[in-house]
Amino acid sequence: QVQLVESGGGLVQAGGSLRLSCAASGSTFRNGMGWFRQAPGKEREFVAAISWSASSTYYADSKKGRFTISRDNAKNTVYLQMNSLKPEDTAVYYCAARSSAGVVTSSRGYDYWGQGTQVTVSS
């Protein structure tokens, strides 16, 4: 079992930045990790993913250049740095973990989910 706790969400003006953190506990050995988000009335969508070794990262096309995923395995923590935020980035952001080391972009490939953290970008 893996437990995930997100933090770092909040209210920010358009153009601002936030860094989300996801602290993992439990059986965290060699997990691929991802970030997803869900806006009101919309389906959950992929944001970014990172392999256990951090040698592979993937981003949704619209997030490339603005968002950066990273991890610190010594701290069992994954980060999502979000820059140049836009009002359309407003959503609940979820951290997810796989039972294996690699990464996928589909939510069906993840076995564990956090409770989410709200990000609101004002115009």
N, C-alpha and C positions, 0 to 999 in steps of 0.2 A: 504494500500500500504506500501511496505517496500523498502527502498533504501539501497543498499549495496555498500561499497567502499573498495576495497582491497588495501593494501600497503605492502611494505617490500620485494618485489621481487628484483632481481638483478643478477649480475654475481658473481659466487663463484667457487672456485676450488674444485675438487673432494675431498671428505672427510670433507669439510667445513659444516657450518650450516647457516641457515636462519630462521627468524621467520616472518611469514606472519600474517598480521592483517586484520580483516574485521570489519569495523565500520558500524553499522546498524542504520537507522533512520526511522521515520514513525511509523507505527503500529507494534511495535516489541514485543508486549506482548506474552510471552510463545511460542516462535518459536524454533523448532528444526532446527539445522544448519548443514551444511556440506561443505566439500571442495572437489572439483573435479579438474581434470587437463586434458589438451588436448595438445598432442604433434603434430607437423606438420604431416599431412597425416594420423593421427590416430583418432579414436573416443574418445569422452570425457569419462573419466573413474573416478570411485569413488576413493577417497583417504581416507577420514575420516568423521565421523559425531558425533554429540553430542546432547543430549536432552537438553531441556530448563533448567532443574534442574542440568544438568551435571552428573546425576546419571548413565547415559548410554552413552557409547562411542563405536564406531565401527571403524574398520580399514580394509582397503584392506590388504590381507595377506602379500603382498610384502612390506607393509609399517610398519607392526608391529615391534616395537622395535626401529625404526628409527624416526618415526613421532609421535608427540603428539598433540592432539587437546584439547583445553581448552576454557573457556569463562569467561567473567566478565560481568555479567548482569547489574551491576551498571553502567558500561560504554557502555553497548550495543555493546560489542566487542567480537569477536571470534578470536582465535589465532591458528596457525599451526606452531609448532616448528619442524623444519626439521634438523636432524643431519645425519652425515655420508653420505652426498649427493653424488650421482653418476651421471655420464653424462646422463644416461637414465632417470633421474628425470627431465631433461630439458623439460619444457612445459609452457603453460599459465595456471595459477592456478586460479580457480574460486571459489568464495564463493557463497553459496546458502542458502536460507531460506525457511522453510515450513510455512504453515498457521496453523500448529498445533504443539504441544509440543514434540511429539515423533520423532524418527529418522527412516529413511529408507536409503538404499544404492543405490537405483535407482534414476537417475536424473529426472525421470518422477514424483517423489514424491515431488519435490521442485517447489515452485511457483514463487520465486524471485531469480534473479541472478545479481551478480556484473559484471563489465566490464572485470575483469581479471587482473592479474599481471604476468609479464614474469619472469620466473626463468630459468637461464642458468647456467649449471654446466660444467665447462671445465675440460678436462682430463689432 
